[in-house]
Amino acid sequence: MGFRALLTDRDDAGKVSSAVTEIDEARLPEGNVTIDIDWAGLNYKDGLCLTGGGGLVRNYPHVAGVDFAGTVRDSADDRYAVGQKVVLTGWRVGEVQWGGFAERARVNADWLVPLPGGLSTRDAMVVGTAGLTAMLSINRLEAAGLTPASGEVLVTGAAGGVGSIATALLAKLGYTVATLSGRPQHAEALTALGAASIVDRNEFLAQPDKPLESSRWAAAIDCVGGKVLSKLLKQVKYDGVVAALGNAAGIGLETNVLPFILRGVTLIGIDSVMQPFDTRIAAWQRIAETFDIAAYGDLVREIGLEELPAAADQILAGEIKGRVLVRPR
């Protein structure tokens, strides 16, 4: 039985292109759970996979899509039953394993989580990898001692998927949130999500560099890396903590030891790809209890498989705000 998928291939000259293709189910990769996909999400990694960037895809042809939610079609694992709703994020699905830009997927049961109560499969992809990463960051910050009484929390790359959901979650949890973005046109949307102040990225980076700058932030969730992370580390308050999770602005980190040895700043790395099952379940449950899906509605756009190649170029160019959901059918 066939199904539709956005199949990405590379020609002999190395050019990568994608097209919606009818695929026989026999071509699905090995796995013990087959899923009819209701919704997938578009993430920065997907943009790289669809354009051949970053060396993430090693074998072609390929089906990208690093997260999806849907209904179990067939299962050889006792943990999941036919008809059950499930979510998948991470585990290099969409990179080394065929992913969610299709009507159907076959995966290892260890990579799945049951759909949390109170969320639809569409809700789960409004959250997606972006929201899971945001909540994992908040959980780690709080484990390091952060509370709403600690002070202002900065979210960088705030107009993107992770940043915007982190802003909404932090505000809902009672934190005072400052958002840093290079896209001033999204200031109103960030304020609606709960941002107490907006910091212009260009003005932030234009300030003279010092080994240690005036302290302001009790904590930060950094979605971009590069010069932004390098600078904000110098502005974190005594005993403050920073969660680093993105590299859209580069993988370099130009800093010095003073924030760490004079202010006791902690830098925490956040990986959402290989998180253990219990950690993912705890994060998803807290998201279901905290995140206001309706309030985030203006930052959600729906597209079909055919529209994905253009959307991939947009997300790599920083032209996507919020979340883009993919309807495979």
C-alpha positions as CSV (number, residue, x, y, z in Angstrom):
1,M,0.0,0.0,0.0
2,G,1.4,3.4,-1.0
3,F,1.5,6.7,0.7
4,R,2.6,10.3,-0.1
5,A,5.9,11.7,1.1
6,L,8.2,14.6,0.3
7,L,11.1,12.7,-1.0
8,T,14.5,14.5,-1.0
9,D,17.2,13.3,-3.4
10,R,20.6,14.4,-4.5
11,D,21.8,14.1,-8.1
12,D,25.2,13.2,-9.4
13,A,26.3,16.9,-9.3
14,G,25.4,17.1,-5.7
15,K,22.3,19.2,-6.1
16,V,19.5,18.5,-3.6
17,S,15.9,18.8,-4.4
18,S,12.5,17.5,-3.1
19,A,9.2,16.5,-4.6
20,V,6.0,14.9,-3.4
21,T,6.2,11.2,-4.4
22,E,4.0,8.1,-4.0
23,I,6.0,5.6,-2.0
24,D,5.4,1.9,-1.4
25,E,5.2,1.0,2.3
26,A,7.8,-1.7,1.7
27,R,10.4,1.1,1.4
28,L,9.8,2.3,5.0
29,P,12.9,1.8,7.2
30,E,13.0,-0.9,9.9
31,G,11.1,-0.4,13.1
32,N,8.5,-2.0,15.3
33,V,5.8,0.7,15.2
34,T,4.1,2.1,12.1
35,I,2.3,5.4,12.4
36,D,-0.2,7.3,10.3
37,I,1.0,10.9,10.6
38,D,-1.5,13.6,11.4
39,W,0.8,16.5,11.7
40,A,4.5,17.3,11.5
41,G,6.5,20.4,12.3
42,L,9.0,22.5,10.4
43,N,12.3,23.1,12.3
44,Y,15.6,24.6,11.5
45,K,17.2,21.2,11.1
46,D,14.5,20.4,8.6
47,G,15.5,23.4,6.6
48,L,19.1,22.0,6.5
49,C,17.9,18.5,5.6
50,L,15.8,19.7,2.7
51,T,18.5,21.9,1.3
52,G,21.5,19.6,1.9
53,G,23.0,21.8,4.5
54,G,25.0,20.9,7.6
55,G,25.8,17.3,6.4
56,L,22.8,16.0,8.4
57,V,21.6,13.6,5.7
58,R,24.0,11.0,4.7
59,N,21.9,8.7,2.6
60,Y,19.5,9.6,-0.3
61,P,16.7,9.4,-1.2
62,H,15.5,10.7,2.2
63,V,12.3,11.8,4.0
64,A,13.0,14.7,6.4
65,G,10.9,15.8,9.3
66,V,12.4,15.7,12.8
67,D,9.1,15.7,14.7
68,F,5.6,14.4,14.1
69,A,2.4,13.2,15.9
70,G,-0.1,10.7,14.7
71,T,-1.9,7.4,15.2
72,V,-0.4,3.9,15.6
73,R,-1.3,1.9,12.5
74,D,0.6,-1.3,13.5
75,S,2.7,-2.2,16.5
76,A,5.0,-5.1,17.5
77,D,5.7,-3.5,20.8
78,D,3.4,-4.0,23.8
79,R,3.8,-0.4,24.9
80,Y,1.8,0.9,21.9
81,A,-1.6,-0.3,20.6
82,V,-3.2,0.2,17.3
83,G,-5.2,3.4,17.4
84,Q,-3.1,5.0,20.1
85,K,-2.0,8.7,19.6
86,V,1.8,9.2,19.9
87,V,4.4,11.9,19.5
88,L,8.0,11.6,18.2
89,T,10.8,14.2,18.6
90,G,14.5,13.7,18.3
91,W,16.5,10.5,18.0
92,R,17.9,11.7,14.7
93,V,14.6,10.9,13.0
94,G,14.4,13.1,9.9
95,E,18.2,13.0,9.7
96,V,19.6,9.5,9.5
97,Q,16.1,7.8,9.7
98,W,13.1,8.7,7.5
99,G,10.9,11.2,9.3
100,G,7.6,13.0,9.4
101,F,7.2,14.7,6.0
102,A,5.0,11.9,4.9
103,E,1.6,10.3,5.5
104,R,3.3,7.3,7.2
105,A,6.4,6.5,9.2
106,R,7.9,3.4,10.8
107,V,10.1,3.9,13.9
108,N,11.5,2.3,17.0
109,A,9.0,2.3,19.9
110,D,11.8,3.6,22.2
111,W,11.6,6.9,20.4
112,L,7.9,7.5,21.0
113,V,6.0,9.0,23.8
114,P,2.2,8.7,24.3
115,L,0.3,11.8,23.5
116,P,-0.2,13.7,26.8
117,G,-3.7,14.0,28.1
118,G,-5.3,17.3,27.1
119,L,-3.4,17.7,23.9
120,S,-4.5,16.9,20.3
121,T,-1.9,15.7,17.8
122,R,-2.1,19.2,16.2
123,D,-1.5,20.7,19.6
124,A,1.5,18.5,20.1
125,M,3.0,19.8,16.8
126,V,2.3,23.4,17.8
127,V,4.6,22.6,20.7
128,G,6.9,20.1,18.8
129,T,10.6,19.9,19.2
130,A,10.7,23.6,19.8
131,G,8.4,23.6,22.8
132,L,9.9,20.4,24.2
133,T,13.4,22.1,24.0
134,A,12.0,25.2,25.7
135,M,10.5,23.2,28.6
136,L,13.6,21.1,29.0
137,S,15.6,24.4,29.3
138,I,13.2,25.8,31.9
139,N,13.3,22.6,33.9
140,R,17.2,22.7,33.9
141,L,17.2,26.3,34.9
142,E,14.9,25.7,37.8
143,A,16.9,22.6,38.9
144,A,19.9,25.0,39.1
145,G,17.9,27.3,41.5
146,L,16.0,29.7,39.3
147,T,12.7,30.9,40.6
148,P,10.4,33.8,39.6
149,A,11.9,35.8,42.5
150,S,15.4,35.5,41.1
151,G,14.9,38.3,38.6
152,E,14.6,38.9,34.8
153,V,15.1,36.1,32.4
154,L,16.3,36.8,28.9
155,V,15.2,34.8,25.9
156,T,17.3,35.2,22.7
157,G,16.0,34.4,19.2
158,A,12.6,35.1,20.7
159,A,10.6,35.3,17.5
160,G,11.5,31.7,16.5
161,G,9.8,28.5,17.6
162,V,11.8,27.7,20.7
163,G,12.2,31.4,21.8
164,S,8.5,32.3,21.4
165,I,7.3,29.2,23.2
166,A,9.9,29.7,26.0
167,T,8.6,33.2,26.3
168,A,5.0,32.0,26.7
169,L,5.9,29.2,29.1
170,L,8.1,31.4,31.3
171,A,5.5,34.2,31.5
172,K,2.8,31.6,32.4
173,L,5.0,30.3,35.2
174,G,5.3,33.8,36.7
175,Y,8.7,34.9,35.4
176,T,9.6,38.4,34.2
177,V,10.7,37.8,30.6
178,A,12.9,40.0,28.4
179,T,13.1,39.0,24.7
180,L,15.9,39.6,22.3
181,S,15.2,39.6,18.6
182,G,16.6,41.0,15.4
183,R,13.0,41.3,14.0
184,P,11.3,44.3,15.6
185,Q,8.2,43.6,13.5
186,H,7.4,40.8,16.0
187,A,7.6,42.9,19.1
188,E,3.8,43.1,19.5
189,A,3.4,39.3,19.2
190,L,6.1,38.7,21.8
191,T,4.4,41.2,24.2
192,A,1.2,39.3,23.7
193,L,2.9,36.1,24.7
194,G,4.0,37.7,28.0
195,A,7.3,39.5,27.3
196,A,7.8,42.4,29.8
197,S,10.5,44.0,27.6
198,I,11.9,43.8,24.1
199,V,15.7,44.1,23.5
200,D,16.8,44.9,20.0
201,R,19.5,42.5,18.9
202,N,21.5,45.1,16.9
203,E,21.5,47.5,19.8
204,F,22.5,44.7,22.2
205,L,25.5,43.7,20.1
206,A,26.5,47.3,19.4
207,Q,27.2,48.0,23.1
208,P,31.0,48.2,23.8
209,D,32.5,44.8,24.8
210,K,34.1,44.4,28.2
211,P,35.4,41.3,29.9
212,L,32.6,41.7,32.4
213,E,29.6,44.0,31.9
214,S,26.8,45.4,34.1
215,S,24.8,42.5,35.5
216,R,21.1,42.3,34.5
217,W,19.9,38.8,33.8
218,A,19.1,36.3,36.5
219,A,19.1,33.7,33.7
220,A,18.8,33.3,30.0
221,I,17.6,30.8,27.4
222,D,19.8,31.3,24.4
223,C,18.5,30.0,21.1
224,V,21.1,31.4,18.7
225,G,24.7,31.0,20.1
226,G,27.6,33.0,18.5
227,K,28.2,36.6,19.5
228,V,24.8,36.9,21.3
229,L,25.7,34.1,23.8
230,S,29.2,35.4,24.2
231,K,27.9,38.8,25.2
232,L,25.0,37.8,27.4
233,L,27.3,35.7,29.5
234,K,29.0,38.9,30.6
235,Q,25.7,40.4,31.8
236,V,24.4,37.5,33.9
237,K,23.9,38.3,37.6
238,Y,25.8,36.6,40.4
239,D,25.0,32.8,40.6
240,G,22.9,33.2,37.4
241,V,22.4,30.4,34.9
242,V,22.2,30.2,31.1
243,A,20.7,27.4,29.0
244,A,22.3,27.2,25.5
245,L,20.5,25.3,22.9
246,G,21.0,26.8,19.4
247,N,23.7,27.8,16.9
248,A,21.8,29.8,14.2
249,A,24.3,32.7,14.8
250,G,27.3,30.4,14.8
251,I,29.1,27.7,16.8
252,G,31.9,29.9,18.1
253,L,32.0,31.1,21.7
254,E,34.3,34.1,22.4
255,T,34.3,34.6,26.2
256,N,36.6,34.6,29.2
257,V,36.5,33.1,32.6
258,L,35.4,36.1,34.6
259,P,31.6,35.5,34.4
260,F,32.3,32.0,35.8
261,I,34.9,32.7,38.5
262,L,33.7,36.2,39.7
263,R,30.0,35.8,39.4
264,G,29.6,32.0,39.6
265,V,27.6,31.9,36.3
266,T,26.6,28.4,35.1
267,L,26.3,27.5,31.4
268,I,24.1,24.5,30.7
269,G,23.8,22.8,27.4
270,I,20.4,21.6,26.3
271,D,20.0,18.6,24.0
272,S,16.5,17.5,23.0
273,V,17.5,14.7,20.6
274,M,18.6,11.9,22.9
275,Q,16.6,12.7,26.1
276,P,15.6,9.7,28.2
277,F,12.0,8.6,28.2
278,D,11.2,9.8,31.7
279,T,12.6,13.2,31.1
280,R,10.6,13.7,27.9
281,I,7.4,12.4,29.6
282,A,7.9,14.9,32.5
283,A,8.5,17.8,30.1
284,W,5.5,16.9,27.9
285,Q,3.3,16.6,31.0
286,R,4.3,20.0,32.2
287,I,3.7,21.5,28.8
288,A,0.2,20.1,28.7
289,E,-0.5,21.7,32.1
290,T,1.1,25.0,31.3
291,F,1.1,26.0,27.6
292,D,-1.8,28.1,26.3
293,I,-2.3,26.7,22.8
294,A,-5.0,29.2,22.0
295,A,-3.0,32.2,23.0
296,Y,-0.2,31.0,20.7
297,G,-2.6,30.7,17.7
298,D,-1.4,33.8,15.8
299,L,2.1,32.4,15.6
300,V,1.0,29.1,13.9
301,R,0.9,28.6,10.1
302,E,-0.2,25.4,8.3
303,I,1.2,24.2,5.0
304,G,1.1,21.1,2.9
305,L,4.0,18.8,1.7
306,E,4.2,20.7,-1.5
307,E,5.0,24.0,0.3
308,L,7.8,22.6,2.3
309,P,10.8,23.4,0.0
310,A,10.0,27.1,0.0
311,A,9.4,27.1,3.7
312,A,12.8,25.4,4.3
313,D,14.5,28.4,2.6
314,Q,12.5,30.8,4.7
315,I,13.4,29.2,8.0
316,L,17.1,29.1,7.1
317,A,16.8,32.8,6.2
318,G,15.2,33.7,9.6
319,E,12.0,34.6,8.0
320,I,9.7,32.2,10.0
321,K,8.0,33.4,13.1
322,G,6.6,30.9,15.6
323,R,5.7,27.5,14.3
324,V,4.9,26.0,10.9
325,L,2.8,22.9,10.9
326,V,2.8,20.4,8.1
327,R,-0.4,18.5,7.0
328,P,0.8,15.4,5.2
329,R,-2.7,14.5,3.8
